[in-house]
Amino acid sequence: MKVLDLQCTHGHGFEGWFGSEDDFQGQLARQLVECPICGDTGIAKRLSAPRLNLGAEAPRQPVAATPDARQQAEWLKLMRQVMASTEDVGERFAEEARRMHYGEAGERAIRGQASPEETRALLEEGIPVLPLPVPKALKEPLQ
């Protein structure tokens, strides 16, 4: 098993586990490797120190999280809270937001997909919406 330090074109760092270098390169070529923060598929390997198992237990030093890693963890935590506390209405987002705004449906916290044009139209109608990119990893059950 190969553990690689990876980074997307937006600078988000993360770790990936692969069966081999060929497995990593194959998945990378098919754009199957994506950033868990933003979904970007422009992924590059970062330099990392090898982990050598020489049979003796090495003293472990606590690894301090970098500010970026802490921020990413907090952002993912917030996104999980949003996902857990909202109803996914999918492609019906703009329609459902209008129904709630005009009193045709009960108010509740919803999320879904809207095009930039639909989002702009909702805002022009005075309907408060917040475009929020959700990583694919949070849209599906985590294993």
C-alpha positions, 0 to 999 in steps of 0.5 A, a space after each residue: 500500500 502506498 500512502 501519498 501526500 497530495 495537493 490540488 491546484 487550489 493548494 489543499 493538501 490531503 493524503 491518498 492510499 493506493 495499491 501501487 504507483 501504477 494504481 495511483 497514475 491510472 486513477 490520476 489519468 482517469 481523473 478519479 483522484 479528487 480533492 476532498 475539499 473542493 473536488 478539483 481533479 488537478 492533483 499533484 504529489 507533494 514531497 514526503 518523507 518515507 516511512 521506514 519500518 526497521 523493526 524497532 519502535 521509534 519514539 513518536 513525536 506529536 505532529 502539529 496540524 498546520 493552520 491550513 490543515 486545521 482550517 480544512 478540518 473545520 471547514 469539513 466539520 461545518 459542511 457535515 453539519 450543513 449536510 446533516 441539518 438541511 434537506 436535499 431538494 436536488 435540482 428543485 432548489 430554485 423552485 422550492 426556495 421560491 415556494 417557501 419565499 412566497 408562502 406556498 410551502 413551509 419554511 425549512 433549511 434546504 440545499 440543492 443545485 442551482 445554476 448561476 443564472 437561477 441563483 442570480 434570479 433568486 437573489 434579484 427576487 429578494 430570496 436569500 441564497 448562499 452558493 456553497 460548493 459541497 465536495 462529492 465525498 460529503 454527498 455520499 455515505 463515508 466508508 
